[in-house]
């Protein structure tokens, strides 16, 4: 039985050797044989192997490969537009050799003929950037067999995973960090499917799914904003996890309170105002590695001037992640239809953020956020929760 780390190391070795020796050379053929043997061992299970390459991480299926942290070949593949690699079925040794030649051509920027493209499409091997259905890339990307993983599928699957996570917490379970990180990694890949930033946002099908949809959107906006502020890749995904879990304290609030169209009673308001503290407590009890997410859950309703809730005993500056998530949280909340009001337009929402900069929001973060939205306006993809895509 093979393992994914051994396969990827053999895969990289085969590519390196292929740059040195021509087809038929014993060293070349031996390296390809070794890599193919590892792949064939991986392909014996019911689920065929798939890999996602981020700049500083490699993911096998949904599990990060810790032994390949900061794997140089992962960066090289991403730079060549290869963020995802899927094997749909067991392939022959000749098919695998042709696949390696195609990858090598990508890495060395060699041209690929149309006959080779047709051959690769029939291999049962899919690779390339994780793009949007119907959205073309540049000429170089167009030469790669298109990966069928679409944004609709990505967000639909991650919404299902987040609903499961919220239900798990609701049933007195802890927060599964692995699942939260897996959702954020998938969102990160979807955001960079076309060598440029895409902000994939989800719209409601039914309002009782608001907490799920809103949390996904805040995670996406927080990662996009953190990246625009030149945060490290590690911090960007940490902010994404924090955005994903910022409202986790609401999962135990009755749905009739969350969806109530009229004014809340004093008791209901106390319940709602307690969700930052409840969320932070849930997160801290679940995993020590979620300390930043706990801080953000606690602080995301605290204003720059000290107002908001929970009330601080003494004035202090909230963390960068909290100030960042606060802006993303309010933007998505105002842009969403609620039982007691219609959704605001983007222009009205941005005007509100600017009017409150310096009192409620950090002015520098508001400026960066509005700049991000202006730059990404043509690249925002909004999806209904029934997974039908629209472009605003």
N, C-alpha and C positions, 0 to 999 in steps of 0.2 A: 504494500500500500504506500502511495506517495504522499507528500504533503506540499502545500502551496509554496512555502518558502523554498524548498528544494527545487520545485519546478521553476520558480522565477529566477533563482540563481543559475540554473542550467540553461534557461531561456536566454538570459543576459550573456552567459558564456558563449552560447552558440552564435549569437549575433556578433560578438566580438571576434570570434574565430572566423566567421564568414567574411569579415572585412579583410582578412589576411590571406585566405586560401581560396582557390577557385573550386567550383563544383567538381566533385569526384575525388578531391584530395582526401587522404585518410583522416587527417586531423579534423577537417571540416565535417566529414560524414560521421565521425565518432561523436563530435560535439552535438550534432543534430540528433543522433541516435539517443544520446543521454537525455536530452531535453524531451524528446518524444516519449521515452520510457516513463519519465516523471509525469508528463501530461496524461498518458494512458492510464497510469495509476490513479490520477485524480478523477478520471472520467468513468470510474467503475460504479460510482454511487448513483442514486436516483436523481439527484440534482447535478446538472452539469456545471463545471467551474466558471466563475465570472470574477473579474478583478476591476477595481476602480483605483486609478492612480491620481493622488493629490500631490501637490508639490513637496509635502513633507511626510506623507503617509501613504501606505498601500492597504487597501481593503479587499479581503477575500469574501465574496458574498456580502455579508453585513458585519463581518468581524475584522477589526484592524489587525494587521500582522506586526506585532510589536518587534519582532526580530528584524524587520525591514524599516525601522524608523529612520527617516532621512536617507532613504535608498537613492543613490545617485541616478540609477537607471529610471526610477520613477519620474524624476525631474526631466530627464531626457525625453521620455515618452510624452509627458505633458507638453513639453516645448514643441514636439512634433505633431501636436493635435490629437494625441491618443490618450484619452482619459478613461476609456472603458474598453474592456476586452471580455468577450463572451464566447464560450464554446457551446453551441446548441446540441451537439451530438459528438460521439466518438469519431475522430477523423483518422484517415490513413496516414502513414508516414510520408507519402508523396504530397498529400494535401498539406501536412504540417510544414514540409520543406518550402512549398510555395507560399505559405503564409509568412514564414520567416523572411523570405525574399521581399515580400511586400512591405513588411515592417522595416526591413533594412533600407528599402528605397525611401520610405518616409523619413527615416532618421538621417539619411544622407542627401535628402532633397532630390533624389533621382526622379525622372519622369516615369509615369506609369501608363502603359498603353491601354486602350479600351478592351482589348482581348483579355489582358491580365485582370482588369476590373471585373469582367463578366465571370472569369474563372473564380475570383475570390468570392463573389456573391454566392456561388454555388457550394462553397466549402462547408457551410455550417459554422463559420467563424465570423463574428462581427466585432469590429473595433472602430474606434474613432472618437470624436468629441460627443458628449451627451448633449444633443441639440434639441431644437423644437421642431415638432412635426410641421412640415411644409415651409420651414425657414431655411433658406440656402446659406451656405457659408461662402468663403472666398474660393477662388479657383483651385487652390491647393487642397482645401478640405473637400471640395466636391469630387476629387479624384479618389476619395476613400469610400468604400461601401458604407452606406448610411447606417448608423446604429438606430434600431427601432425603439429604444427607450425614449419615450416622449415625456414632455413636461406634464401632460395630463396624468400619465401613469405614475410618474414620480410623486406628484403632490397627492394623488389619490391614495397611493400606498402609504405615504407618510402620515396623511390624515387618519387612516385606519390605525396605524401604529400608535399615534398620539392618543386617539380615542381609547385604545386598549390600555395605554399607560395611565390615563386619567381614571379609567374604571378601576384599574389595579389599586391606585391610591385611594379612591373612593371606598374601596372594600377593605380599608385599613392596612393596605400593603405599603411597603416603602417605594421610593422612586427608583426604577431600574435604570442606572446610569448608562449601561450599555445601549439600551434602546433609545434613550434621549440623544446620546452621541451619534447613533446610527442615523437618526432622523436628520440631525444637523449636517452630517457629512453628505447625505443625499441632497439636501437643499443646497449645500455649497457647490456640489458638482452641477446641479441644474442651473445655478446662477452663472456658471462659467462655461456653458455649453457651446458658445460661439466665439470664443476668444475675446469676449467683451462681457461686461457685467449685464446680466438680465435680472430683473426683480420679479420673480414669479409670485404673484399674490392670489389668494383664494377668496372667492365670494361665497356668500351664504346661499345654501339651498333652503334651509330652515333655520330659524333663529335659535332653536335649542342646541345647535352645533356652534354657537358663537364662540364659546371658550376655546374650542379646538381650532377653528379657522383663524381667530384672532391671534392665538399663540403662534401658529405657523407663520402668519404674516409678520408679526413683531420679530420673530427669529430671522426671517429673510431681511427685513429692513435694518435690523441691528447689525447683521453681518455686512450688508452693503455699506452702511454708514461707517462701521469700524474699518472696513477696507479702504474707504475713501479718506480716512484719517491716518492711513499708513500704519495701522496696527499690524503686528505680526500675524502669520497664518494661525498660530496656536491661539492667540488672543481673539482673533476674529471668530473662531469656532467656539471659544469659551463664552464670548458675548452671545453667540447664537444659542447655546444651551441655556444661558441666563434668560434670553428673550423667550425661549420656548417654555420655560418653567415659571415665568414671572407671575402668572395668575393661578398657579397650582393651588393656592389657598382657597380658590372659589369652587373646587370640585365637590366640596361637601356642603355647599350652600344649596338649598332646595331650588329646583329648576323654576318653580313658580315665582320665586323671589328674583332670580336672575332675569327672567323674562317679563316681569311685571310692567305693564305699560304706564301705570300711574305712579304717584309719589309714594315712596317707601315709608312705612311706619317707623317710629323711633327704634323699635326692636330690630326691624329689618335693616335699617341704616347702620346700626351697631354691628350687625352680622356682616354686612358688606365691608365696613371700615376695618373689620378685624382680619380680612383676608391677607394683607401683607404679612402680619405677624404669624398667622396660621401657616401661610406658605413657607416662610423662612424656617419655622419650626419643623415642618414636614421634610423640607430639604435637608436640614442639618441632621435630622434623625436617620436619614437614608444613607448618606455617603459623605465622608470627609472631603472627598475630591470635588464636592459641589459647593464649596464655601462661597465662591463668587456668585453663583446662582442664588444662594441663600441671602446674600447681601442685597442683590438686586431685587429679589422678591420683597424684602423688607423696605427698601428705599424708593421703589419706583413711583410712589405717589407723593413723595416729599419734594416740595418746591425749592427752587434756588434760594428764595428769601426765608426759608424755614417753615413756610406754611404747608398745607396738605396734611397727610396722615401716614403713619402714626406720628403723634406730636413728639418732637425731640425735647429732652430735658435741657439741652443747651445747643446752641446753633453750631453746626459744623457743615463742611462741604461733603456732599455725597460722592460716592465713587464715580469714576468716569463711566463705567458700565451702567450704573444706575441712571446717571444724567442722560446717557445716550438712549437707553431703553425707554425712559420717560417720554422723550420726544417721539419715538417710534410708536409707543403705546397710544399716545393721545392722537397722533395722526391717523392710525388705522381705526381707532374707535370712532372718531368723528366722520371718517369716510364710509362707515358702515351704517346701513339702515337699522334703526332700533325700534322697538315697539312704541316708544314715546316720541320719536322724531324721524324725519327722513335723513338720509345720508347727505353730508355736506359735499360740495364740490371740492376738488383739489385746491383750486384758487382760494376759496373761502377758508379752507383748513390751513393752508400755508400762511394766509394773512393773520389768522388767529395765533399761530405759533410765533410769528414775528411780533405781534402786538404784546405777547406775554414774555418775550425774550428779555432777560434781565431781572424778571421777578419770579416767574414760574420755571422758565427754561434757561439753560446755559446759552448765551447768545452765540458763542463760537460753534456750538453743536447745531443750533438752528440754522446758522449760515451754511454749515457743511451739508446739512440735510437738504435744504432747499436747492443748493447747488447740485447735489446728487440727483434729486428728482428732475431737475431741469436737464441734466446731462443724459439721464436714462429714460426720458419721457417716451421716446420712440421704441424703447426696449423693454418696457413694462409689459408683462403678460398676465392678464387677470383671468382666472378660471372660476366657473361656477362650481359649486360643490357636487354637481352631478357629472363633473369631469368633462364638460363641453367647453372648449376654449373660445375665448373672444379676445379681440385686440381693441382696446379703447381708443 
